[in-house]
């Protein structure tokens, strides 16, 4: 401390206490992913995350199909596959922050969303607490119906979270939930699209002080871009005699 004390000054320093703090990490669950993952060809997949954030240094064997990638730091799987692929199994390994490693097995396939099925995309704009938000897609007109797709917690804060539903033609009830029952901070909300986001057909917000909202929609689409073939006739005479039979 040059300039403050002379060479003859007597200095006594006493250390009274030291405050130490640390984040306690409980038992890290074994690594897992949603499985099976059924992707639609040519469609950007909804990002898939591992069940815990207390992992790092992710690796996958064998390599994921061309167009897909895994983030080595977070374990997020994302991307788009353009070709159809049969079901295959992949082994994902990661290190625990508490020490040790864990392995998850994921089954993945790529299909065309056609032939009696349609692709519906959910986009959810969450607030600063995305893990409080989730969704369930129920078969039928009521939220008591069979759950055909779900996410237990959104991942992206103050941004867009996606969910793709390649579902058989029919009626479905979409339920969006908030675990703290205080809703999503404005402008948190959601919308449903077809044709890879080209057309929004339903939308809404998650108001404050509610634990859930729901909507009912039909997945029966007359056609989908780049998937179905269709023709537009401007005369009855151009239509075959057995049309509609």
Secondary structure in CASP SS format (residue, H / E / C, confidence):
PFRMAT SS
TARGET T0000
AUTHOR 0000-0000-0000
METHOD secondary structure of the structure
MODEL  1
X C 1.00
X C 1.00
X C 1.00
X C 1.00
X C 1.00
X C 1.00
X C 1.00
X C 1.00
X C 1.00
X C 1.00
X C 1.00
X C 1.00
X C 1.00
X C 1.00
X C 1.00
X C 1.00
X C 1.00
X C 1.00
X C 1.00
X C 1.00
X C 1.00
X C 1.00
X C 1.00
X C 1.00
X C 1.00
X C 1.00
X C 1.00
X C 1.00
X C 1.00
X C 1.00
X C 1.00
X C 1.00
X C 1.00
X C 1.00
X C 1.00
X C 1.00
X E 1.00
X E 1.00
X E 1.00
X E 1.00
X C 1.00
X C 1.00
X C 1.00
X E 1.00
X C 1.00
X C 1.00
X C 1.00
X E 1.00
X C 1.00
X C 1.00
X C 1.00
X C 1.00
X C 1.00
X C 1.00
X E 1.00
X E 1.00
X E 1.00
X E 1.00
X E 1.00
X E 1.00
X E 1.00
X C 1.00
X C 1.00
X C 1.00
X C 1.00
X C 1.00
X C 1.00
X E 1.00
X E 1.00
X E 1.00
X C 1.00
X C 1.00
X C 1.00
X C 1.00
X C 1.00
X C 1.00
X E 1.00
X E 1.00
X E 1.00
X E 1.00
X C 1.00
X C 1.00
X C 1.00
X C 1.00
X E 1.00
X E 1.00
X E 1.00
X E 1.00
X E 1.00
X E 1.00
X E 1.00
X E 1.00
X E 1.00
X E 1.00
X E 1.00
X E 1.00
X C 1.00
X C 1.00
X C 1.00
X C 1.00
X E 1.00
X E 1.00
X E 1.00
X E 1.00
X E 1.00
X E 1.00
X E 1.00
X E 1.00
X E 1.00
X E 1.00
X E 1.00
X C 1.00
X C 1.00
X C 1.00
X C 1.00
X C 1.00
X E 1.00
X E 1.00
X E 1.00
X E 1.00
X E 1.00
X E 1.00
X E 1.00
X E 1.00
X E 1.00
X C 1.00
X C 1.00
X C 1.00
X C 1.00
X H 1.00
X H 1.00
X H 1.00
X E 1.00
X E 1.00
X E 1.00
X E 1.00
X E 1.00
X E 1.00
X E 1.00
X C 1.00
X C 1.00
X C 1.00
X C 1.00
X C 1.00
X C 1.00
X C 1.00
X E 1.00
X E 1.00
X E 1.00
X E 1.00
X E 1.00
X C 1.00
X C 1.00
X C 1.00
X C 1.00
X C 1.00
X C 1.00
X C 1.00
X C 1.00
X E 1.00
X E 1.00
X E 1.00
X E 1.00
X E 1.00
X E 1.00
X E 1.00
X E 1.00
X E 1.00
X C 1.00
X C 1.00
X E 1.00
X E 1.00
X E 1.00
X E 1.00
X E 1.00
X E 1.00
X E 1.00
X E 1.00
X C 1.00
X C 1.00
X C 1.00
X C 1.00
X C 1.00
X C 1.00
X C 1.00
X C 1.00
X C 1.00
X C 1.00
X E 1.00
X E 1.00
X E 1.00
X E 1.00
X E 1.00
X E 1.00
X C 1.00
X C 1.00
X C 1.00
X C 1.00
X E 1.00
X E 1.00
X E 1.00
X E 1.00
X E 1.00
X E 1.00
X E 1.00
X C 1.00
X C 1.00
X C 1.00
X C 1.00
X C 1.00
X C 1.00
X E 1.00
X E 1.00
X E 1.00
X E 1.00
X E 1.00
X E 1.00
X E 1.00
X C 1.00
X C 1.00
X C 1.00
X C 1.00
X C 1.00
X C 1.00
X C 1.00
X C 1.00
X C 1.00
X C 1.00
X C 1.00
X C 1.00
X C 1.00
X C 1.00
X C 1.00
X C 1.00
X C 1.00
X H 1.00
X H 1.00
X H 1.00
X C 1.00
X C 1.00
X C 1.00
X C 1.00
X C 1.00
X C 1.00
X C 1.00
END
